[in-house]
Amino acid sequence: MSYRNQFIWKRGIQLSIDCYHLTEKFPKSELYGLVSQIRRASVSVPSNIAEGYGRRTQNEYIQFLHIALGSLRELDTQLIIAKEVKLATPELFDPVLEEVDRMQGILVSTIQKLKS
């Protein structure tokens, strides 16, 4: 099975796409600030899932899932800051923040399942 068939990787890809669409609405003055950081953090999530899946051992995979989880928490923080300083309307942020919460739950659950 390829990492591309993994549910968690597919969700990460969609989250990254959603973040790109959201940050398109930000002011141009944020291009090298939060836009860049949000995009990098969102891309890091599925990238680390894919990289970990290709490693030799399950423990290495778990390590990369932890890295993806860290990137997801970084993304969550950046989105909260962007929302608080009103870089876009709350209605645009809420679905993305909800997906970040769901992804955190999925990643934590996956890590716990693999550890047991």
C-alpha positions as CSV (number, residue, x, y, z in Angstrom):
1,M,0.0,0.0,0.0
2,S,1.2,3.5,-0.8
3,Y,1.1,6.5,1.5
4,R,-1.2,8.0,-1.1
5,N,-3.9,5.5,-0.1
6,Q,-3.7,6.5,3.5
7,F,-6.8,8.3,4.9
8,I,-4.6,10.5,7.2
9,W,-2.3,11.6,4.3
10,K,-5.4,12.5,2.1
11,R,-6.8,14.6,5.0
12,G,-3.5,16.3,5.4
13,I,-3.4,17.1,1.7
14,Q,-6.9,18.6,1.8
15,L,-6.0,20.6,4.9
16,S,-3.0,22.1,3.1
17,I,-5.2,23.0,0.0
18,D,-7.7,24.6,2.4
19,C,-4.9,26.7,4.0
20,Y,-3.7,27.8,0.6
21,H,-7.2,29.0,-0.3
22,L,-7.6,30.7,3.0
23,T,-4.3,32.6,2.8
24,E,-5.1,33.8,-0.7
25,K,-7.6,36.1,1.1
26,F,-4.9,37.6,3.4
27,P,-3.5,41.1,2.7
28,K,-0.5,41.1,0.4
29,S,1.6,42.6,3.3
30,E,1.4,39.2,5.0
31,L,2.9,37.3,2.0
32,Y,6.3,36.8,3.7
33,G,4.8,36.6,7.2
34,L,1.9,34.4,8.3
35,V,1.0,33.4,4.7
36,S,4.3,31.8,4.3
37,Q,4.4,30.2,7.7
38,I,0.8,28.8,7.5
39,R,1.5,27.3,4.1
40,R,4.8,25.8,5.2
41,A,3.3,24.3,8.3
42,S,0.3,22.9,6.4
43,V,2.5,21.3,3.8
44,S,4.7,19.8,6.5
45,V,1.8,17.7,7.9
46,P,1.2,15.4,4.9
47,S,4.9,15.5,3.9
48,N,6.0,14.1,7.2
49,I,3.2,11.4,7.1
50,A,4.5,10.4,3.6
51,E,8.2,10.4,4.7
52,G,7.5,8.4,7.8
53,Y,5.5,5.8,5.9
54,G,8.5,5.2,3.7
55,R,10.8,4.5,6.6
56,R,12.0,1.0,7.6
57,T,10.4,0.6,11.0
58,Q,7.2,1.3,12.7
59,N,9.0,3.4,15.4
60,E,10.5,5.6,12.7
61,Y,7.0,6.1,11.2
62,I,5.7,7.0,14.7
63,Q,8.5,9.5,15.0
64,F,7.4,11.2,11.8
65,L,3.8,11.2,12.8
66,H,4.9,13.1,16.0
67,I,6.7,15.6,13.7
68,A,3.5,16.0,11.6
69,L,1.6,16.5,14.9
70,G,4.0,19.2,15.9
71,S,3.5,20.9,12.5
72,L,-0.2,20.7,13.0
73,R,0.0,22.4,16.4
74,E,2.2,25.1,14.9
75,L,-0.4,25.6,12.1
76,D,-3.1,25.8,14.7
77,T,-1.3,28.6,16.6
78,Q,-0.6,30.5,13.4
79,L,-4.2,30.3,12.3
80,I,-5.4,31.5,15.7
81,I,-3.1,34.5,15.6
82,A,-4.2,35.3,12.0
83,K,-7.8,35.1,13.1
84,E,-7.3,37.3,16.1
85,V,-5.6,40.0,14.1
86,K,-8.4,39.8,11.6
87,L,-6.5,38.8,8.4
88,A,-9.7,37.3,7.1
89,T,-13.3,36.9,8.3
90,P,-14.0,34.4,11.1
91,E,-16.2,32.4,8.8
92,L,-13.2,31.6,6.6
93,F,-11.1,30.5,9.6
94,D,-13.6,28.3,11.5
95,P,-13.8,25.4,9.0
96,V,-10.0,25.2,8.7
97,L,-9.5,25.4,12.5
98,E,-12.2,22.7,13.0
99,E,-10.3,20.5,10.5
100,V,-7.0,21.1,12.3
101,D,-8.7,19.9,15.5
102,R,-10.0,16.8,13.8
103,M,-6.6,16.1,12.3
104,Q,-5.0,16.4,15.7
105,G,-7.4,13.8,17.0
106,I,-6.7,11.5,14.1
107,L,-3.0,11.8,14.4
108,V,-3.0,11.2,18.2
109,S,-5.3,8.2,17.7
110,T,-3.1,6.7,15.0
111,I,0.1,7.2,17.1
112,Q,-1.5,5.5,20.1
113,K,-2.8,2.6,17.9
114,L,0.6,2.0,16.4
115,K,2.3,2.1,19.9
116,S,0.0,-0.5,21.3
